[in-house]
Amino acid sequence: MTFRSARLAGPVLLLLAALVSAPAAQAQKYRTAVGLRLGKDNYGLTVQQKIFEKTTLEGLALVSPREVSGTVLAERHFGILGPSLNYYLGAGAHVGNHKDDGAFGGFDALAGVEYKTAFFPFVLSFDIKPTVEINSADWARFPAAFSVRYVLIKEKKTGLFNGLFGSGKDREKDKEKPRKERKSEEKPRRGLFDF
């Protein structure tokens, strides 16, 4: 670890501690985003797909002067100030080929911050992705990168099966009814031990 890396480690750990302690909120305003990832020594493509409420899978295809690699990461997103600004933590694995060492692989961790721009369909993110290498001259790496992604599919404000069994007009009619009528139509709630 160089002096410069050690000097950066303190503020990065402090930032991560502050972000982890923030309350979780609804994270993300998109389902699928595709873009470019730019690091100090490499660049490539990034594809991020939402798979659960606050979880995404991200695929990276990276190229540097002496190697190519592919990475898959599972990431958990946490809202900082609403769904536009998030921090995320993740883990995954990678494989690649180095011109001198040949094939290699390894495991990845990830910590980053992302912002969904307000009026344009872009997501900007910055992250650090420490790796443990197998069959490589380096046993560990600590690359940081900046990504710009274009939102292909926006997050809908409806449920997974909305429209599958109806057009949603029933919900609109239900909203128009006075609250007392809606409550009287609802079934009474049952407790855990009510038989």
Secondary structure, DSSP 8 states (H G I E B T S, - for coil): --HHHHHHHHHHHHHHHHHHHS------SEEEEEEEEEESS-EEEEEEEEEETTEEEEEEEEEETTEEEEEEEEEEEEESSSSSEEEEEEEEEEEEEETTTEEEEEEEEEEEEEEE-SSSSEEEEEEE--EEEESSS-SEE--EEEEEEEEEEE--SS-TTTTTSS-SHHHHHHHHS-HHHHHHHS-----TT--
